[in-house]
Amino acid sequence: MKKILSIVIILISVLVIWSRNFSYNPEKTAVYVTNNALNRSHTCCAWFVMRAMQAGGCPIGIYPAYYYSKVLPKYGFKVIDTKDYKKGDIIVFPAIKNHIFGHIAIWNGEQWVSDFKQKSMFPASGYRFAKYKIFRYKKIPNILRWVFVGLFFILSYLIIYMVNMSMPE
């Protein structure tokens, strides 16, 4: 019974880790956000960007716009320091006066888009002096994911083995 329980726990653990894998498609994200943009801002940039990212394969949830600077790295996005934007790049602005939730937008290959098509990277004049961050998705190679799963499997097995050794028959 203990061995069956151990195997089930290990398999569930591996499946949970493996399920965190996704394939973010910047092209689909850019198309979705562009096709669904409104004529003007409706102060719901985070909702539109989240929906676009989900359409592009990223299983992300809704947060205040400024908070995506903390969330995006957990999904494999890295801060970049370039003006050479690529489709699917994401810009995140902090909260500022009169814009308490900050701002977030996606580069569609031609312009920044959030809940509307922006005329520049700055959706409002107040953001011109804000310290923004630009993120780009960096896919983790499959081999590294497998190494991580393997290490987790070994660690899980050792923990279960130690627990089983301490339990009476």
Secondary structure, DSSP 8 states (H G I E B T S, - for coil): -HHHHHHHHHHHHHHHHHHT-----HHHHHHHHHHT-BSS--S-HHHHHHHHHHHTT-------GGGHHHHGGGGTEEEE--S---TT-EEEE--BTTBTT-EEEEE-SSSEESSBB-SSS-SSGGGGGS--EEEEE----HHHHHHHHHHHHHHHHHHHHHHHHHS--
